[in-house]
C-alpha cells in the first residue's frame, strides 16, 4: 500500500524533472531527442516499442545495450529473445565495432582489430540471454539471482503486455517489450497496457534508395505517463544496424513545442 504522501513525493519529482528538463532518470537510449520526450525508462515501468515486422526493433534494442555498455557498465541486462544468443551477439558486435562481416568482401587489419577489441572490452559486461519461451515465474527468479536492472522481451505478444507491466512493477525494474504489428492491426490494447508507447516508423523504399547512406527513421512517442508525446528522428545504417542521432534538430524541437 502506498500513501498519498509517498505518491506525491514521487509524482512532483517527475513533473519538476520534465518541466525543468533535468537529466532523464533510469535507462536512457543515448538519443537525446527521444530521452527528453520519454524522460528515460523508469523502474517499474513498461516501455513498448512497436512497428511492422523487420524494421529494426531488435537492432534498436541492441543499440540501447551498446550505449549502456559505455555509460553504465555495471547495469545487468537480461534479454529474453526468440533469436539465438549467437545471432544477437553477432549483431551486437557489428553495432559496436561498425564492421560489416561477409564472405564476399575483404576485411582489413583495422576491422579485425576493432572486432577483437570489442570482445576484449565487453566480454565481462553483465548481459544475459534467455532463448525461447520462459515462464514469468522463472524469469522473476533469474532476475533476482542475477540482480537484473533492465529486462528486454523480443518479441512480446500483445496479450502478455499487461502481465509484463505487472512483472516490471513487481521487480521494480524497467522492461522494454518489442511488439510486431500487422498493417491493419489496432494498437489500442497495446497503448492501454504500456507506460510508454513508441512506434518505430521506417520506409523500406527510402532505405533502398539510400544505397548504403543513412536512412531516416521516425520514433513516435504515442503514450507517455512520465513525460511528453511527440516525434523524434534518427538515421539508420542498415549495414551496421546502427541508429544515429539526426543533427538536424530544428524540426524535432518544433514538434516537441507543439506537443507541449
N, C-alpha and C positions, 0 to 999 in steps of 0.2 A: 504494500500500500504506500502511495506517495502523497505527502502532504501538499497543500496549496503553497506553503512557504518554499518548499524544495522546488516545486514545479515553476513557481515564479522566478526563482533564482536562476534556473537553467534557461527559461524562456527569455528573460530580459537580456541575458548574456548573448544569446543567439541573435536577438534583434539588434543589440548595440553593435555586435560584430558586423552585421550586414549593413547597417546604416553607415557606420564609420569605415567600412571596407578594411577592417583588420585582417590579418593573415588568416586564411581558412584553417579550420581545425580538422583533425582526423587524417584520413588517407586522401591525398591530393593527386592529381593526374600529371602535374608539371606542365599543364596547358593553362596559362593564367586566365584567359578569357572564360574558359569553362569553370575553373575553380572559383572565380569571382562570382559566377552565377550560382553554382551549387553550394558554395562555402565548404567544400570537401565532403567526403563520405564519413559521417559521424558514427560513433559507437552505437550499436543497437539499431542501425538503420538499414533499409534495403534499397539499393540503387538498381534499377533495371535499365539495361542497355539493349534496345530493340532495333531490329532492322529486317529487311528482306534477307534471305539466305545469301551467304558468300559475299558480303560487302565489307568485311573487315572487323567484325566484333571481337573475334578471338585475338586478332593482331592488336587491336586497341587495348585489350586487357593485358596482353604481354608487354605492350609499351608502358603501361602503368607499372607493371612489375619491374621492368627495366629501370624506370625512374626511381622506384623505391630502393633498388639495389645501390643507387648512387647517393640518395638523400637519407634513407633510413635503413641502413644495412642490418639493424637489429630487429626489424619487424618480421616475425614469422608469418608466412603466407601458405595457405592450403588451396590448391586448385583442383576441384573435382570436375573432371572433363570426360567427354566421350572420346576424345583423342588419346592416343598413347603418350606416355611420358617422353618417348623418344621424339615423336613428331613435335610436341610442344617445346622440347629443349632445342631441337634443330631450328625452329622458328625464332626462339628467344636468342640463340647465338647469332642468327642472321641480323636481327634487330640491333643487338648490342654492338656487333662488330662492323656492320654495314657490308659484309662480304656476301656476295651472291654466289652460292655454290651450284655447280653444274658440271657434268662431264664434257659438255660441248665448248668449254672455254678454259683458257689457261689461267692459272692462279699465280699471282706474283708473290714474291717473298714477303712483302709487307702485309699482304692479306693473310697469309699463314701465320705471321707474327701476331696480327690482330686477333685472329681466332684463338690461338694458343694463349694469348694474353688474357682474353675474356675468361677462358676456362680457369686459368690460374687465379684471376682476381675474384671470380664469383663462385668458385666451387664450394665454399663454405657458407654461402648465403642460405638462410633457413627457409627454403622453398620446398614444399612437399606436393607430390602429385598423387591423386587417387583416381584410378581409371574405372570407368563403367559405373554401374549403379551401386548405391550405398545408402543404407537407411539413415535417417536423420539421427537416430539414437547412436549409431556407430560414429557418425560424423561429430556428434557432440563429444563423445569420448575421445576421439582423436584430437579434436581442437583443445580439449583440456590437457591431454597428455603432452602435446607439442607446444602449448601456450600460444595457439594461433591468434593473430591480431587482425587478419584480413582473410576473408573467405570468398572464393570465386566459384560460381557454378556455370558450367558451359557444356551443353546447353541446359537451360532451365525450362521445365514445362510450365505453361501458363497456370495450370490447375494446382501447381505446387507453390506458387508465389506467396500465398497467404501464410503457408507453413514456413516458408523461408524467412518471412518477416518475423514470425514468432521466434524462429531459431536465432535470428540476429539479436532480438531483444533478450532472449534467454542467455546467450553467450556474451552479450554486451560488446559485440564487435561489428564493424561494417561488413555487409555482404553485398557482392556485386553479382547479379544474375544476368546472363546473356540469353536473350529470347529471340528466336527466329519467327518472323511473321509471314503469313501468306498475304498476297497483294490486296485481297478484298476483306481481310480479317479486321474485326473491330478490336480496338485497344482499350476499351472502356474498363474491362475487368483488370487489365494489367495496371492501368493508371490508378485504379482504386486500391490495389494491393501495395503499390510502391510508395516509398517515402520520396524518392526522386525518380523520375521517368525521363530517359534520354533516348531520342530517336537518332540513329546514325543514318544519314542520307548521302548516297553517292551514286552518280550517274555512270554506269559502266561504259556507256558510249563516249563520255568525256575522257574516261581513263584510257580507252583505246586510242582516242585521238591524240592524247598527250605523248604517245610513243616514248614512254620512259620518264617523261617530265612529271613533276608533282601534279597530282590530280586533286581537284577541290572536293572537300568533304564538309558537310554541314552537320553539326551536333545540335539538335533542337531539344532544349530542356522544357518539356511539356507539363511537368508537375514537379513541385519542389516545396517540401514542408519547411525547409530551413533557409531558403534564400529566394532568388529571383528566377523567373522563367524568361526564356529568350533563346537566341540562336548565336552560336559562335562558329567560326570557320577555321578549318585546318587544311593542311595539304597531306596527301597520302602518296607515298612512294611504293608502288606495288612490288618492285624487285626486292627491296629490303624490308618490306612490310612496316616501314616506319611512318608514324604520324608526326608531322612537324607543325609548329606554330605558323600561322599566316601573319606576316608582319604588316599587312595592310589592315590596320585595326579600325580605321575610321568608320567603316560600315558596321562593324561589330558594336562599337561604342554607341552609335546612333540607335541600333536595335535595342540595346540594353536600356538606353534612356527612355525609349518609347514604352518599354515594359514597365519601368518604374512609374 
